[in-house]
């Protein structure tokens, strides 16, 4: 039972971290493309 809870928490944390990282990466790429000259 405890192992299941720990696993679920770990999965949720990993998803949240990956989603946040993806957002950061997209924003950074957007800034780079807009700031670079055509």
URDA-V493716 format. One record per run of one state. SS is the DSSP state (H for helix, E for strand, C for the rest). FROM is the first residue (numbers start at 1). LEN is the number of residues. If there is no record, write none. Layout:
ss->SS from->FROM len->LEN
ss->SS from->FROM len->LEN
//
This chain:
ss->C from->1 len->1
ss->H from->2 len->34
ss->C from->36 len->3
//
